[in-house]
Amino acid sequence: MYRILIVEDDDSIASLVEKQLMLWGLAVRCVQDFRNVLQIFAEYEPHLVLLDISLPFYNGYHWCMEIRKVSKVPILFLSSASDNMNIVMAMNMGGDDFIAKPFDLNVLIAKIQAILRRTYDFGGQVTILEHRGAMLNTANASLTWNGEKIDLTKNEYRILQALMENKGNVVSRDYLMQRLWENDSFVDENALSVNVARLRKKLEAAGMKDFISTKKGMGYIME
């Protein structure tokens, strides 16, 4: 089932669109906390975002740019500000389409279905793993923190992926070693410690202190 994230501060419009999308078999979530749109996006992992331009705290252009730093998910702008300048800005910021308010619900549904077909009939879903504001994009193995990309080695990415997939749970050293060196059963266990230490140092240098905790005799955890 495709998931749609609605970022619209007009409750009547958001509710109307939500009900219509659900009738077409789509899963829908409406943003209520407009300070933390990116965090909600990462948690929900939508297949498409419906994004208004005029929003509390930060406008839709801002959130479009923030989403584009971590994901290529389709973004459809909804706005009553439908002059050419706003349409051009929406597209330049990374939007995929624009529909002006007031809009016909049937037209909106048709646009959404067309975008979903184009995006997902020929490719897989882009998954974003999130922890404490850090975004790990599994499609391109990139880590983003406070809007900045952090370069990762292959092993650093695999460690982070395993821990973020299991956040809140202890991940054993044996499991991490299998993820890192699945075709080599004769790896020195110290190699894992070295890789984790390097990753921690890199994360701390970027301002991500105590991101990975050690559970002595058990493994590692993101709490």
C-alpha positions in Angstrom: 0.0 0.0 0.0 1.4 3.4 -1.0 1.8 5.9 1.8 1.0 9.6 1.3 2.2 12.3 3.7 0.0 15.5 3.7 1.8 18.7 4.9 -1.2 21.1 4.9 -2.1 23.4 7.8 -5.7 23.9 6.7 -7.4 21.1 8.6 -10.5 21.0 6.4 -8.5 20.6 3.2 -6.2 18.0 4.8 -9.1 16.0 6.1 -11.0 16.1 2.8 -7.9 15.0 0.9 -7.1 12.3 3.5 -10.6 10.8 3.2 -10.5 10.8 -0.6 -7.1 9.2 -0.7 -8.1 6.4 1.7 -11.1 5.6 -0.5 -8.6 4.9 -3.3 -6.8 2.4 -1.0 -3.9 4.7 -0.1 -2.4 5.0 3.4 -2.3 8.6 4.6 -0.8 10.6 7.4 -1.4 14.3 8.0 1.3 16.4 9.7 0.3 18.1 12.9 3.7 19.3 14.1 4.9 21.8 11.5 8.2 22.3 13.4 9.4 18.7 12.7 8.2 17.9 9.2 11.5 16.2 8.2 11.5 13.9 11.3 7.9 12.9 10.6 8.8 12.3 6.9 11.7 10.0 8.0 9.5 8.1 10.5 6.6 7.6 8.1 8.7 6.9 4.9 6.0 8.1 2.5 5.9 7.2 -1.2 4.7 10.7 -2.0 4.4 14.1 -0.2 1.6 16.6 -0.7 3.1 19.9 0.4 1.5 23.3 0.9 3.6 26.4 0.4 2.2 28.6 3.2 2.9 26.8 6.5 3.6 27.7 10.1 7.2 28.3 11.1 8.8 27.3 7.8 7.3 27.4 4.3 6.9 24.5 1.9 10.0 25.5 -0.1 12.1 25.0 3.0 10.7 21.5 3.7 11.0 20.6 0.0 14.7 21.4 0.1 15.2 19.6 3.4 13.5 16.4 2.0 15.6 16.7 -1.2 18.8 16.5 0.9 17.9 12.9 2.0 15.3 11.6 -0.5 14.1 11.6 -4.1 10.5 10.8 -3.1 7.9 12.6 -5.3 6.7 16.0 -4.0 3.4 17.4 -5.2 2.8 21.1 -4.2 -0.7 22.3 -3.3 -1.1 26.0 -3.1 -3.4 28.9 -3.6 -0.3 30.9 -4.6 -0.5 29.7 -8.2 1.2 32.5 -10.0 3.9 31.5 -12.4 6.7 32.6 -10.0 5.5 30.3 -7.3 5.1 27.4 -9.8 8.7 28.0 -11.1 10.1 28.2 -7.6 8.3 25.0 -6.5 9.8 23.1 -9.5 13.3 24.6 -8.9 13.2 23.6 -5.3 12.7 20.0 -6.2 8.9 19.6 -6.6 7.6 17.1 -9.1 4.2 18.8 -9.9 2.0 21.6 -8.8 -1.7 21.8 -8.4 -3.5 25.1 -7.6 -6.2 25.6 -4.9 -9.1 25.3 -5.2 -8.7 22.0 -7.0 -10.9 19.2 -8.2 -10.3 16.1 -6.0 -10.6 13.8 -9.1 -7.8 15.7 -10.8 -5.6 15.5 -7.6 -6.2 11.7 -7.4 -5.3 11.3 -11.1 -2.1 13.3 -10.7 -1.1 11.3 -7.6 -1.8 8.0 -9.3 0.2 9.0 -12.4 3.2 10.1 -10.3 3.1 6.9 -8.3 3.0 4.8 -11.5 6.0 6.7 -13.0 8.0 6.5 -9.9 7.4 3.0 -8.6 6.5 0.8 -11.5 10.1 0.8 -12.7 12.0 1.2 -9.4 12.0 0.4 -5.8 11.2 2.5 -2.8 13.8 4.7 -1.3 14.1 4.0 2.4 15.2 6.5 4.9 16.4 5.4 8.4 16.2 8.1 11.1 17.7 8.4 14.5 17.9 11.6 16.6 17.6 13.7 13.5 20.2 11.8 11.5 19.0 10.5 8.1 20.5 7.4 6.5 19.4 6.9 2.8 19.7 3.3 1.9 19.4 4.0 -1.8 22.6 5.9 -2.0 24.3 5.0 1.3 24.4 8.6 2.4 24.2 10.1 5.9 22.7 13.5 6.5 22.9 15.4 9.8 21.7 19.0 10.3 21.5 19.5 6.5 25.1 18.3 6.0 26.2 15.1 4.3 28.7 13.0 6.1 30.9 10.7 4.0 30.9 7.1 5.1 33.1 4.1 4.1 31.3 0.9 3.1 31.8 -0.7 6.5 30.7 2.5 8.4 27.5 2.5 6.3 26.8 -1.1 7.0 27.4 -0.7 10.8 25.0 2.3 10.9 22.4 0.6 8.8 22.4 -2.5 11.0 22.1 -0.3 14.2 19.5 2.0 12.8 17.4 -0.9 11.5 17.4 -2.3 15.1 17.4 1.0 17.1 16.4 0.4 20.7 17.7 -3.1 20.6 21.2 -4.5 21.2 23.0 -5.6 18.0 25.5 -8.4 18.7 29.1 -8.2 17.5 28.6 -11.5 15.7 25.7 -10.1 13.8 27.7 -7.0 12.8 30.6 -9.1 11.7 28.3 -11.1 9.5 26.9 -7.9 7.9 30.4 -6.5 7.3 32.3 -9.6 6.2 29.6 -12.1 5.2 31.9 -14.0 2.8 34.9 -14.2 5.2 34.7 -16.4 8.3 38.3 -15.7 9.4 38.1 -12.0 10.2 40.0 -10.8 13.3 37.3 -9.5 15.8 39.5 -6.5 16.5 38.6 -5.3 13.0 35.0 -4.6 14.1 36.2 -2.6 17.1 38.5 -0.5 14.9 35.6 0.2 12.4 33.2 1.1 15.2 35.8 3.4 16.8 36.4 5.2 13.5 32.7 5.6 13.0 32.2 7.0 16.5 35.0 9.5 16.0 33.5 10.6 12.7 30.0 11.0 14.2 31.4 12.9 17.2 33.4 15.3 14.9 30.1 16.1 13.2 28.4 16.8 16.5 26.7 13.5 17.0 28.0 12.6 20.4 27.1 9.3 22.2 25.2 8.2 19.1 26.3 4.6 19.5 26.4 3.0 23.0 28.3 -0.2 24.0 26.7 -2.9 26.0 29.6 -4.7 27.5 29.7 -8.4 26.6 26.7 -8.0 24.3 27.2 -5.6 21.5 26.1 -2.1 20.5 22.8 -0.1 20.6 21.3 3.1 19.5 19.0 4.2 22.3 
